[in-house]
Amino acid sequence: MIEIQNLTKSFDDLLVWEDVSFSIDDNETVAVIGRSGCGKSVLLKHINALLTPDSGKVIIDGKDLFSLDYVDQRKLRQEFGILFQGSALFDSINTFENVAFPLRYFTDRSEAEIRERVMHCLEYVNLQDASDKETSELSGGMRKRVGLARAIVLEPKYIMYDEPTSGLDPQTADEINGLIMSMAQGLNITSVVITHDMHSVLKVADKVAFLDKHKLSWFGTVDEMRRTDHKGLLEFVTASEYQL
Ligand SMILES: Nc1ncnc2c1ncn2[C@@H]1O[C@H](COP(=O)(O)OP(=O)(O)OP(=O)(O)O)[C@@H](O)[C@H]1O
């Protein structure tokens, strides 16, 4: 379980958001939505301890993330897979090595064990035949899938998705939504999905956190969102040309 408690963050005199609190239960998928620049990525980076807050806490499975020492924070980070915006693959190595990277960095598994795990993850995203391909040879959708295979390679309990469907055509975006759902359900993964894509929200999310006007403006289930009369949320949804 991830508990975000009274989190406030500024960069110099720019307030990103203040007093943000919500919880993500085990096996739940929470979508974080809001206008460009409202601080979605900054929030994700706090859950991964890539940024520290001005005040407030992130509690993960009972552990206060920002009170942990470096070794314990590193251990906790291994429970997190991240699909970065743009996939963030290394250009100079092939698909296999991109997926193998966390195993080589965080574990001392043998070459045979690494091969078995990497190929299993590539099969999961249906890229078992692309293991030798260079990053430059991959389409946008394939890059996302390699990023997903890398995100699950350490068998994480949590996956953070930063704009997983951005830049993809609707059909490929739907394939990625399908994979996000299958990871949540098949691998019991707890997920946080940052997105502008309301189709994706309605498909993959159990709950929605709406950031607006420097605060958590609305938080609830997808069913509650469908019935909401929250003006800011309705405006955001309407602007994305989606009917609830
Ligand atoms: N390291 C940083 N230093 C200074 N300002 C930052 C830093 N990271 C983010 N910001 C600022 O914080 C605000 C929130 O940024 P963030 O990237 O979280 O927005 P976002 O909601 O994810 O936007 P988008 O939907 O466009 O990706 C922005 O004004 C951004 O310029």
The ligand as an ORCA input file, in Angstrom:
! r2SCAN-3c Opt
* xyz 0 1
  N      13.474     19.615    -11.368
  C      12.678     20.676    -11.527
  N      13.132     21.919    -11.242
  C      12.327     22.997    -11.350
  N      11.033     22.937    -11.761
  C      10.538     21.725    -12.062
  C      11.322     20.545    -11.968
  N      10.552     19.483    -12.331
  C       9.342     19.986    -12.654
  N       9.331     21.334    -12.497
  C       8.173     22.200    -12.690
  O       7.105     21.687    -11.906
  C       5.855     21.830    -12.587
  C       5.174     20.495    -12.728
  O       5.907     19.700    -13.661
  P       5.480     18.221    -14.088
  O       6.491     17.743    -15.068
  O       5.253     17.395    -12.885
  O       4.095     18.496    -14.798
  P       3.129     17.438    -15.507
  O       1.779     17.609    -14.913
  O       3.729     16.065    -15.453
  O       3.149     18.010    -16.992
  P       2.970     17.264    -18.439
  O       1.575     16.733    -18.464
  O       3.174     18.390    -19.401
  O       4.034     16.182    -18.526
  C       6.187     22.491    -13.927
  O       5.966     23.877    -13.810
  C       7.664     22.184    -14.127
  O       8.292     23.189    -14.897
*
